Amino acid sequence: MKREEQLTHTHAAILAAAREQFLAQGYQATSTRDIAKQVGITQPALYHHFSDKEVIFLEVIKTVGEEIQTGITDVVAQTPADADPVEALTAVTEVLTKAHPRDVFTVIHGSFKFLKPENKRQLGMVFMQDYLMPLTSFFETGVVSLQDGVKTQDAAAFYLTSLSPLFNTFHHVGPKDASQHEQTLALVRLILFGVAVKK
């Protein structure tokens, strides 16, 4: 393998290992030493490709964010106006759970206190552009009938922060033996319709 091909291969391997670790463990619990070890290189070799951990994290989140944006946009494009709102939002949710083994909100916002201001800004822009805007577009389709006074941006933000039960085994929604899809359906129903009936 030529040196240039080797460098490209190593660069991709670093990002793949970093993605796996950052998304599973979060920013703080992931070290460049662990990433390098998984790839089979030294830490100095890793720094030949990326200047620091923040740069790697941003690259990973940008890549995942693009996948999320594409996935949600595809779901929105394929959802007819008369679609079942639970099924439609479940399809959107499964775009997120397929890419994120941990709560996306926690992974991204949990990193903020450790990042330089310019990287925080970039991460905030990725979160807005690749997560919140596509979700807002979903709620703007009218498939989900929002209560009077609820803005589509607020619906998107509330929905995103309500997904944590899908990402842990400590507590989840639905029967204990429910499949991931059944848990997602149960949680989406709670998000859309709440837990109480108006009297």
Residue pairs with C-beta under 8 A, 6 or more apart in sequence:
1 9
7 49
10 39
10 41
10 45
10 49
11 49
13 39
14 35
14 36
14 39
14 41
14 46
14 49
14 50
14 56
15 56
15 59
15 60
15 63
17 35
17 38
17 39
18 30
18 35
18 56
18 57
18 59
18 60
19 60
19 63
19 64
20 38
21 30
21 34
21 35
21 38
22 30
22 56
22 57
22 60
22 61
22 107
23 60
23 64
23 99
23 100
23 101
23 102
23 107
24 101
24 102
25 102
26 102
26 106
26 107
26 110
26 111
27 53
27 57
27 107
27 110
27 111
27 114
27 115
28 110
28 111
28 114
30 53
30 57
31 53
32 43
32 46
32 47
32 52
32 53
32 56
33 43
35 46
35 56
36 42
36 43
36 45
36 46
39 46
50 56
50 59
54 114
54 115
54 116
54 119
57 111
57 115
58 119
58 122
58 123
58 126
61 108
61 123
61 126
62 126
62 130
64 99
64 100
65 126
65 127
65 129
65 130
65 131
66 130
67 99
68 95
68 96
68 99
68 130
68 131
68 134
69 129
69 130
69 131
69 133
69 134
71 95
71 98
71 99
72 92
72 95
72 134
72 135
72 137
72 138
73 134
73 137
75 88
75 91
75 92
75 95
75 138
76 92
76 134
76 137
76 138
76 141
79 88
79 91
79 138
79 141
79 143
81 141
81 142
81 143
83 143
85 143
85 144
85 145
85 192
86 185
86 188
86 189
86 192
88 138
88 143
88 144
89 138
89 143
89 144
89 159
89 188
89 191
89 192
90 181
90 184
90 185
90 188
92 135
92 138
93 163
93 166
93 184
93 187
93 188
94 181
94 184
96 104
96 163
97 163
97 166
97 167
97 180
97 184
100 107
100 167
101 167
102 167
103 163
103 164
103 166
103 167
103 168
104 131
104 160
104 163
105 160
105 161
105 163
105 164
106 164
106 167
108 123
108 127
108 131
109 127
111 123
112 120
112 123
115 123
131 160
132 153
132 156
132 157
132 160
135 156
135 159
135 160
136 152
136 153
136 155
136 156
138 144
138 156
139 146
139 152
139 155
139 156
139 159
140 152
144 155
144 192
146 152
146 155
158 191
159 191
162 187
162 190
162 191
163 187
165 171
165 172
165 173
165 183
165 187
166 172
166 173
166 180
166 183
166 184
166 187
172 178
172 183
173 183
173 186
173 187
173 190
174 182
174 183
174 185
174 186
174 187
175 182
178 186
